[in-house]
């Protein structure tokens, strides 16, 4: 096999590749109602509005100046952004935007301050012939009532611990008034105490409230400003199994070696002989009598010595410095709520944000995510990462469903953080009683997809195996250190995560570019492969394995002569798109019959705009990528109203990342690794991470003739879209919307014969692209394969 010693390349778009978004003719959607059906829908909405108004009048009179909130249920056909302006016009008052959010149930949330505003909305609904599209887009209108769920409430100091979230009115003055009124209500109530207020993000503040008696909830559950009251999540103790105690010869840091530093957000790291010389500092949130460092020590051992402890080159990592951030106590001695944990994490990260960029977080909630709504925990982790420019590698969570013969559970809250990289577990070995085959999902590993169907977990690594023996759970763990320095075995996604963290830390250390989590995430996911023994259908692969298992560091950063990896980093502004009409696909990959061939891997990671309290629309922006062929460049008539770009592609353009273009049966080239193929039909979904891996030889015969018969030109297009909420916010705040992104494309000769790396490099220069090898440390060490 050819040696991998050619660095991946960064290239830049040219001025000619920058295009302006063009409009098109608008048509009335087919689902718009007319005649009697429109009249019926109008009456249905008015009935709901009248009922809401009747309930709202009391609240408007009781809580002066604090708006009530309407819920407007959107029909499935009208969810697209293009219809939002029409439906919002029903609720506007003198042009003022009243929309404040989007619920998990696909409902617009509209603030209504006075009885007169209710009457204005009613008049708009009566005039249905003037508002057919808006009325047709809604199926129901009702009043937002506080979401109250006080079952299974945990206690703290013999008091019930509740999590209270107030309505975000998308108005700083109103939010302050609501917050002050809420605190005033609590002050005047006996048996109720505001324990702490935690800012999860700019748009989400959580109040941790202690109550003597849950009946006291009734004293303020009619307060207009309350969005939800629920039990404050409390972290649970998780037991793991141990086995195989042996000795370990400590490895010491080499003087002068530049090791990456990893922050360990966990239960603390014991100063054992194997780790003490690698620890660079610490912070703690708890006194010593409430500390148990067993979990954090085990995690730290894998970050530093995961390959050495297993005797395999899984990651290529060669040691990491460790920062000990003790953010969770011994849960058998001291409770820790979700709010406490977020407070502790934010403090540790903010204190070290300039020196520590990669953080391992192998802990979190034990509560499953929602299918539609992103968790408060996840949005808080996103805010911490954005505010401090750091990257968190987060465990997917464990479950014991396998003990009851049930399928793997969904990932836990916190693991749905969009900015974080979430890690699941696969089995390395299989003992007699173990359930999972080697390289398959561990029985305990939680799986995806995440909220709004985003890909979570994104990656997998070895975290152990388990099963049932003599009626009890047995396990085959991975190796690390106990509190007394022995090598022991444990299993969990907590211990697959630090392997990925080690890769991330070394990538960040080797890549001598400005720290960029988008670039690092793209490199990691682009390298991922599905284990060869996994034969599940693609939807199951993606939901259970994400994009697969990342390669060792050396294989991520280097190519062999028969392939090339190109990186495009940029920021795409609203109203613009990139269309590279001279994409450098090499002519050496044309077969004897005159057809292009080859394998393509394309990974797109964007940094979407995030907005808490927007339900399934938490990701407010999206990018799409197309890569394919066309016959010729054409001049365009800019005198036409919708034409803004002078040069374009001929109408025969073919997107080779189109799912439907490929045969399900054809195998293109002998030796093609079928486990690498990723064909996901993303459609118009707001996925922050997208990946395609295809073999051009698997195109259907008809598409092969249309797309690959030489001569052809190649194009690469990246374009973005934004949701209506963030577009309106940008107008109000006079801001320009944009999305940073990283796009990685690998072109490979499956026959391993042609000089792809050399030929593509020549084409980059020929077409006047600015390009260079990615900047790497001069003393990068090539991992030794075993």
N, C-alpha and C positions, 0 to 999 in steps of 0.2 A: 504494500500500500504506500502511496506517495506520502512523503513527509509533510507535515503541516507546519510551515515556517514562514508563510507569506501573510503579513498583517492585513486585517480587514481594512477597508478604505472608507473615508468620509468624502462625500462630494457635495457640491452646492448647486442649487438651481441657478439658472442664468436669468437675466432680465427678460429675455424673450419667453421664458417659461411662466412668467407671472401673468395671470389672466383675471379679468373682471367678471363677476357673476352677472349673467344675463337673465332677463325676465322672459316670460312666455305668456301666451293667451290664457285667460282664466275662464273656466266653465263652471256652471252650476252643478254640484255633485248630484248623482242619481238618487241619493237618499233623502234629498230635500222634499218635504211634504207639500201638498197643495190641496185646495178645496176643503172637503169635509174632514179629511184626515188631519190637515193643518189646524182646523178649528178645534177638533177633539184634543190634539196635543196642547193647544193654547189653554183650553179649559182645565186640562189635567194639571198644568203648571200653575195656573192661577189658584186652583184649589189648594195645592201644596203651599203656595205663598201665603194665602189667607190664614191657613193653620199656623204657619210659622209666625206671621204677624201677631196673631192672638197671643202666642206665648211670649213674643218679644216685647210687647208693650210694657209688661210688668217689669222686665229687666231694664228697659230703657229708662223707666221712671225711677227705679231703685238705684241704679248705678249711673248717675249723670255723667255724660261725656264719654262713656265707654261703649263702643259699638257692639251690637250683636253680629253674629256671623251666619250667613246662609250657605247651605250646601247645594250646589247645582250639579246633578248627576249627568255626565256626558255619555251619549250613546257611543257604542264601539266604533261606528263608521266615522265619527267626527272627532276622534282623539287627536288627529294630526294638527300640527301647529298652524297650518294655513287656515284652519277654521276658527281659531281661538278668538281673533279680533271681532268676528261677527257675534259670537255668543256673549262676549264681554260687553258689547254695546247695549245689551238689555239692562245692564246694571250700572252703567256710568251716569254720573250726575255732573252736568256741565263739563263734560270731557274729562272728569277726574277718574283715574283708574282705581277701582274698588277691589280688584282681585288681590288676595293676600297669600294664596297658596294653593296646593293641590294635594288631595288626600290619597291614601292608599287604595280607596275604593273608586278611584277615577272620578272624583268630584272636585269641581272648582269651589274654592272658599272665598266668599264675597263679604266684605264688611258693610254693615248697614247701621247708620248712627241714629236715624230719626224715623218717626212714623211717616213723615212726608216722603222719605226715600223709598219706603215700602210702597207707597201709593204711586210713585213714579215708575217703579218696576212693573207694577200691576198694569198701568196704562200701556207700557211697551208690549206687554204680553197680549193685551186686548187687541192691539193693532197688529194682528198676526200677518196680514197681507203685506205689511211694510217690513216685517222681520222674519220671513219664511225660513231662511237658513239658520238663524240664531235659535228660533223656537224648535226647529226640527232636530237640532244638535243636542237638545236636552231631553231627558226622560222624566226627571223629577226635581222638585225644589223642596227643601226642608230646612229647619233651624238646626244649627250645630249645637248639640248639647254636650256637656263635659263627658268624656269617656272615662267611666269609673269602673275599675276592676280591683277589688280589694280582697280577693281570695288568696290564700296562702301567703299572707304577709309575714315577713320576718320581723324579729324583735331585736332591739338594741337597748341595753340597760333597762330591760323589762318594759320597754315602750315599743309600739308598732312603728316601723320605718316605712314611710311612703315617699314616692317620687311624684312630684307635682310639676307639671309643665303648663305655662301660661300661653295664651294665644299670642302669636307673633302677628301684629297688625301691619307689618312692613312700614312702620312709621315710628321713629325714635321717640317723639313726644308721647304718642299714645302708649307705647310699650312701657315707658317710664311711669306714666300715670297708673297703668294696670298693675305694675309691680309694686308701687307704693300702696295702692288700695289693698292689694293682697296681703302685704306685710301688716297693714293696719288691721285687717280682719283677724289675722293670727294673734296679734298683740292683745286683742280684746276677748280671746277665747281661752277659757281655762282648760287645761289638759292637752293643749296643743303647743308645740314648740318648733320653731324653725331652726333646725340643727346646723345646716350650712346651705349656701347657694354656690353652685359650681357652674362656671361658664364652659359648656361643652364646645361651643363654637360661637362665631359672631352672631349667628342666627338662632342659637339654641342655649338657653339657660335653664338649669334644672334646680329645683328646690327640694332639699332633703328634709322632710317634716317628720317629727316624732309625735305620736298620739298615745294618750293613756287608754283610750277606748275607740274602737273603729266606728262606733255610733256617732262620734263627733264629726265625721265626714259630712253628715247631713247639714251641719251648721253653715257650711259655705259651698256646698256642691251646686248651688244655683248662681254662683258668682259668674257673671258674663265672661270674665277674662280667663277662666280656667279651661284649658284644652284637655288635659287628662290627669287622672289620679290613679296610680297603680302601685303595687309593691316595689320598693327599691330593690333591684337585683342585688343579691349577696353572693359572693363567691363561695363555692362548695369545696370541701376537701376531696381530692381524687387520689385514690390509692393505686399503686402500681406494684408489679411483682419483681422479685430480684432472683438472680441466679448467677452461677459461674464466677465465684470470687477467685481472683488471681492477683499476682503482683504486677507492678508497672514501673519501668525505669524512667524517671522524670526526664523530660526534654527541656533544656534551658534555652532562653533566647540567645541568639548569636549577636555579639557586640557589633554595632554598626549596621545591622540589618534593619531595613525599614518595614516594620510589620504594620498591618492595618489595625485600627482600634475598633472594637465592637462594644456597644453598650448592651448589658444584659439586664433587661427589665424583668426581674424575677424575685425570688425569695432570699437572695443573697448567695454569695460564693464563699465556701469554707476556705480558709488559708491552709490548704493541704500542700504537701511538698510538690506535687505535680503541677499546681496552678499558681502558687503564691508569687513566683517570679514574673508571671505574666499579667498580674493585676496592676493596673496603672492608677487606680483611684476608686473612690466609692462615695455613695450617698445613701442615707437610710431614712426611712419614714417611721421606724418603730424602735422601741427600746429592746435591749438584748433579750429580756425575759420572754418576749413575744415573737421570737425569731426561730425559724427552722430552715437552714440553708440547704437541705438535701436536694430539692428540686433544682434550684439555681445552680448548684455545684455540678449536677449531672448535665445540665444544659451547657454550662461553660466548658466542660470537658469535651463535648462534641464539637463546639465551635472551634476550640483550639486544636484538638487532636482526633477528629472524627475518622479520618482515613487511617491514621496510625493504629487506632484502637481496633479497627476492623481488619487491618492488614490488606486494604484494597485502595485503589486510586479512584475513589468516587467523586471527589471534588477538585483535586489538585491543589488544595489549600495547604499551606506549610506553616501554620501557626498564626495566632492572632493575639494581640494585646486585649485585655478584658477590663471593661469598666463595670464595677459592681453597683448596680442601681437596685437597692433593696426596696421594692415598692409594694410588697404583699407580706403580711405577717404569717405566723403559724396559725392556720385557720382553725385548728383545734383549740387554740387558746384565745384568739382575738378575731372578731368579725371584721370583714372588709366589704363595704358596699361598692357598687359600680362607681358612684360619685367619688368615694375615697380613692379608688384605684386611678381614676382619671386625673384627679388632683395630684397624686403622687407621681404619675408618669409625666405629666406636664412639667412639674417642678424639676424632675431629674433631667429631662430633655432640654428645657430652657437653660438650665445651669451649664450645659455642656455643648450647646448647639454649634459653637464655632470649631470644636475639635473632634466631636463624634458625630458622624453622619449616618452610620448604619447601626440599627438597634434590633436586637432579637427580643421578641415578645412571645414566649411559649406559655402564656396564661391568658385567662379571660373569663367570659361568662359561660355558664352551662346551659343557657337558654337558646333555643333555635331561632334562626332568623325568620322574618316574614317573607312571604313570596313576593310581596310588592313594595313594602315600606323598608327603607334603609334604617338600621337601628341607630339609636342615640349614641351608643357606644362606638359604633363604626364611624359616625360623622364626627365625633369628638377626636378619634384617632386621626381622621383626615385633617382636621383643623390643626392639631399638634404638628403634623408633618408639614403642612403648608406654612404655618407661622415660623417654623424653625429650620426649614429647608433640610429635612432629614428623611430617611427612608426606614420604615418599620417592616420587618419580616415577621409575619404573624401565623401562628398555628391555626389550623382549621377547627380543632376541637375533637374530643373523643366521645364515644357513646358505647353503651353495652347492649344495644339491640340484638347483637349476635347471640347473646346468652338466651334470648327468648325466641330465636329463630326468625328474627325480623331483619329487614333491610337496613343498610347504613342510614343513620339520621342525617338531617341537613346541617350545614355548618352553623356555628354558634354566633351570637351577636358580638360584634367586634371584628370577626373574621370577614365581614362584609365591607370593611373599609376599602374604598375605591383606590386610594393612594398606596395602601400597603400591598405587599405581595403575600398571598395566603398559600400555606403549604399543607398538603395532605400527606398521608403515609402509605407506602407500599411495603410488602413483606420482603425481606432478604432471604430468609430461610424458612423451611416448613418442617416442623417436628410432627410426630405421628398424630398428635391431637390437634394440631393447628388447622384452622379453617382455610386460610388463604394460600394459594399457590405462590411460589416465588415470583416476585415482580408484579403481583396483583395487589389490588387495594387491600390494606389491612382491615380485618373485621371491625376494628374499633374506629376507623378513620371516618370522620364526617365528610359528606360530599355536597356537591352543588346541584343545580346552579344557585347563584346568589339572587338577591332581590332584582326584580325586573329582568330576570334571566341572564344577568351578566355572568361571565365565566369566573367561577370561584369553586374550589381553589384553582389558582393558575398553574401551580407546579406541584410535583410530588417528589418525595425522597424516602429513604429507608428509615422506618420508625418501629419495626418489629412486627410480630405475629402473635396470634392467640387462638384459643379454642376452649373446648369443654372436656375435662378429664375427671372421671369419677364424680360427675355432678357439680364440679367446681371449675371456675375459670383458671386456665393455665396459660402461660405466655412464653414466647421465645423472643427475648429482648435484644436490643442493641447495646453496645458497651460504652460505659463511661465510669465516672468516679463516685464512690459513696463518700459520706462525711469523714470517714477515717482513711480515705485515700485508696481503698481497694477498688479493683475493677469489678463492676457488677453489671447486671443486665436489667433493663426496663424497657417498656414499650409505650408508645403514645405519639400523637402528632407533635407533642412537645419536643420530641427528640428527632423527628425528621426535619423540623424547622431549622435547628442550628446548622445542619449541613448546608442548607440553602443560604443561610446567613453567612457562612464562611465563604461560599462562592461569591456572594454579593460584596463582601468586604474586600476580598482580594481583587475582584474586578475593579472596584472603586479605587483601590490602591495602585493597580497596574495602569489603569487608563489615566493618563496625565492631562486630561481635559478638566475644565471647571466641573465641580460636582454637579451631576445631573441625574436625578433618580429616574427620569423618563428614559434617558439613554441606557442606564444600567438595567432597568426593567425590560426594555426592548431586547437588549443583548441576551439577557437570561432566557426570556421566553422564546426568542428566535432559535436558540440552541436546543430547545427541548425536543425529546424524542419519546414516543410511546414504546414501552417494552415490547420486544418482538413476540413474546408469547401471548400478548393481549389481543384477542381477536373480536372484541365487542364491536357493535355498530357504532358509527361515529357519534351520534347523539349521546350514547352512554359513555363513550370514551371521554368526551368533553366534560360531561357533568361529574364523572367520577375521577378522572385523571387530569382535568384541566388541559394544558397543552403538553403535559408529559413530564419527563425527568430532565433537568438541565445537564448539559455536558460539563466535564471538567474545564477549568479555566483556560488551559492551553487551547482546547478545541473551540472555545467560544471566540477567541481573539485572533486565530490564525486560520488560513486556508491552505489547501494543497494546490498545485499548479492547474488542476482540472476544474477549479471552481473559483468564484470570487464573491465576496460579500461587500455590498455597498450600503453606506449609511447616509441618510438624508435627515439632518436636524434642522428644524425651522419653526417659525411661528406663523400661523396662517390667520390673517385678519378677516373679519366679517366682510363680505362683499367681494372677496378675492378667492381664486383657486389656482392651483399649480397644474399645468399641463405640459409635461416634458415631451416634446414631439420627436426628439432624437435620443430616445433611451438606448443605451449602448448594449444591445443584444448581439453577441458575436456571430459572424458568418461561418466561423469554424464549426458551429453546430447546425449545419445544413447537411442532410444525409444524401446518399447517392441518387435518391428519387427527387431531390429538390425541395424537401420539406425541412423546416426548422424542427429541431428536437431539443430535449434537455429537461432538466428538473428546475422548478422555481419554488423558492420559499420566500414568502412575503409576510413581514410582521409590522403592524402599525400600532403604536402606543401613543395615545394623545393624553393631554392633561386637561380633562374636561372642567368646565366651570361647574362648581357644586353649589347647591342651594338647599340647606336643611329646611324641613317643613314643606317640601314639595312632593312627598310621597314617592311614587315610582318614577317621578320626573326629577329626582335628585341630581342626576347628570343632566345639565342644562345645555350641553353642546356635544357635538359628535363629528367625527371625521370618517370619510369613506375613501377607499383606494381602488383604482382600476389599473390594470396593467395588460397590455395587449398589442394588437397589430392593426395597421391600416395601410391603404395603398399610396396615398399621396397627401401632401399639404395643399390646402386650398385658400385662396384669397376670399375674404368675406365682405359683404356690402355693409359698411358702417353707416350708410345713410338711412338704413332701416332702424326703426325705433328700438328694437330689442337686440340689435347687434352692437357689441361694444369692443370685440376683439378682432384685429385685422387678419389674423392667420388662424386656421383651424385644421381639423382632420377631415378627410373625405368621409362620407356617411357610411362607408363599409367597415368602420371600426369594430373590432371584436375584443371584448373583455375576456381575457383568458383565466380570470379568477371567478368566472361564473360557474356556479355549481352544476347547472343543467347542461353544460357543454361537454361533460365527461361521461364516458361509459362506466357502468358499474361492474362490468365483467372483464374488460380488456386489461391485460397486464403489459405495459409498454416495453420495458427493457429487462432482460434477464439481470438479476442482481439488484434491481431496484428495491430499496427497503420500504416495503409497504407500510410499516408501522409509522413512517414519517409523514404519510399523506394526511393532510388536514383539509377537508372540504366542508366548510360551514357556510350555510346560507344566512348571512347576517341581516340582509334586507335593510330595513330602515331603523333597526334597533340601535339604541344609544349605548353601544358597548365601548368602554374605554380601551380595550385591548382586542385586537383582531389578528388572526393568523391564517395564512393559506399556504399549503404545500402541495404542489401538483407535479405530475409528469406529463409533459405535452403529448407523449405517445399514447395517453389514455383518452384523448379527445375522440369523440364519435367521428366516424369517417367523414360525415358531412361538414362538421365543424373544423376538422383537420384541413379539408380542402379550402374552406373559406378563410381560415386564419393563418395557416402555416406554409402555404405554397410560396416559395421565394419567387421574385423579390418582394419583400414586405418591409415597411417601416414599423418601428416599435414606439409605443407611448407609455407614459406613467402619469396618472392623474390623481391628485389629492384635493378633495373639496370638503367643506364643512357646512354644518347647519346648526341653528340655535333655536331653543324653545322660545315661545312668545313671552314668558315671564321675564327671562333675562334680557330679551330685546327691549322690553318696556323699561326695565330698570336702567339699562344703559342710556336710553333716551332721557330719562328723568335726571340721571346723574351726569349727563354729558360725557359718557365714557365710551371708549372704543373697544369692542369685543374682539378677542383673539384666542387662539388655542396653540400652545406649544406642542410639538409632536416629534416623534422619532420614527422614521420609516427605514426598515432594513430589508434588503433584497439580496438573496443568494441565487446565483446562476450556476448550475452544476452539470457537467457531462456525466451521465450515468454510466457511460462506457469507460470512463477514466482514461481517455486517450488524448483529447484535444487540449491545447494551451489556452483555456478559458481565461485564466487570470491575466496573462499577457495581452491577449487580444482585446479584452474589455478595457484594460488600462489604456491601450492605444486609442480606442474609440472615445474614451473620456477626453483625452487630449485633442483628438481630431475634431470633436464637436465643441471644443472650447469650454468644457466644464472645469471649474477650479476643483481640484481633488488632491488628496494626500493620504498617506497611511495614518491610521489612528495613532495618536501620540501615546507611547507606552514607556514604562520605565526601562532604562537601558539594561538593567541587571535582572530583567524578568527571567525567572527560572522555569525551564521546561520540565513539566511534570514527568516523572519516570513511570512508564507504564509497567504494570505487573501482569 
